[in-house]
Amino acid sequence: MSRNKNAMTRYLALDRCFSRGWRRRFYIEDLVEECSRTLLDSTGSATGISRRRGARRHLAHG
């Protein structure tokens, strides 16, 4: 099965976060928690998602 099988679910969760109010500041932990909660609700899997190691380093050098 594809690695991105839950991509649309994650995208919709992030869209809901960002459309709630443009004045609110979201931190990565908030977004990861919301995506994990949405995946748990839709799939019943408690694994959720996690932040990749080195993501900050990759973004800083990009």
N, C-alpha and C positions, 0 to 999 in steps of 0.2 A: 504494500500500500504506500501511497505517496507520503513524503515527510511533511507536506503542507496540508494534510487532510483537514485540519482545523483552522486553516488560515482565514477563511471567511468569517468564522465565529469570532476570531480574535479581532479582525478588522471592524466588525460590527460593534464589538465591545468598546474598542478605542473610539469609534465614531460617536457612540453614546456619551463617552466621557467628554470629548471635545465639544459636543453640541449642547451640553448642559449649560454652559456659560463661558464666554470667552474671557472673562476676567479672572477665572480661577486658575491658579498655577498648579499643575500636576507634576509630581515627582515620579521617577521611574518605578519606585516601590508601589505607588498608588495604581499605576497602570498595570503592572504585573499582577497585583492583587485582583483588580477588576477582571482582567483576562482569565485568571485562574478560576475565579468565582463563576464566570460565564461558562467556561468549559465544564466545570463541575455540574452546573445546572443542565447543560445540554447533552453531555455524554455520560454523566454519572461517574466519571473517572476522577479520582482524587489526586492524580499526579500533577495536574496543572502545568504551568510553564515556569521557567527560571531564566534569570538573566545570564547571558553568556559571559564567561570570563574573557577579559581583554577587550571588551566592547568599548570601554572608555578610551583605551590606548588606540584602538583602530579609528575611532572618531576623531581623536586629537591629531592624528597624523594624516587624515584624509583630506 
